């Protein structure tokens, strides 16, 4: 999937080290409910099996690259908890710290939404965002997501309970 400034591509073996570093960054563990480090072996196995069909794996991870001569990998975007019977999936995105604020996340999100609704024919997408993650909240709202719920004291981050918002985007709302 190619946009003006980013492209979304399949995970490649060359991404193993980058994913290993991101997945083992303890500052990000609360985003994926991770409680223990991943070994390089497990990350290699994940990458080797990442090409499974979304209908079998119930998830899809795509890498976010800049769409220029450098082609830098600046993040990844996931569909998870894929439910084909109810035509919905969760969506999450990680943009590396040095690449934030440049519009890569917004464009990657738009590309993935288009793929989810037009190719996978999903009815809805949802995401969960901690209440203090103002950048993500703003980005998802700009993309058309609506806050539909609050999960109080949902996630403990650095010893402090934080609330988490639930956002949804319905296909009919995006196409309206």
Secondary structure, DSSP 8 states (H G I E B T S, - for coil): -B-SSEEEEE--GGGHHHHHHHHT-GGGHHHHT--S---HHHHHHHHHHTTS-HHHHS-EEEEEEESSSS--EEEEEEEEEEETTTTEEEEEEEE-GGGTTSSHHHHHHHHHHHIIIIIS--SEEEEEEETT-HHHHHHHHHTT-EEEEEEEEEEEETTEEEEEEEEEEEHHHHH-
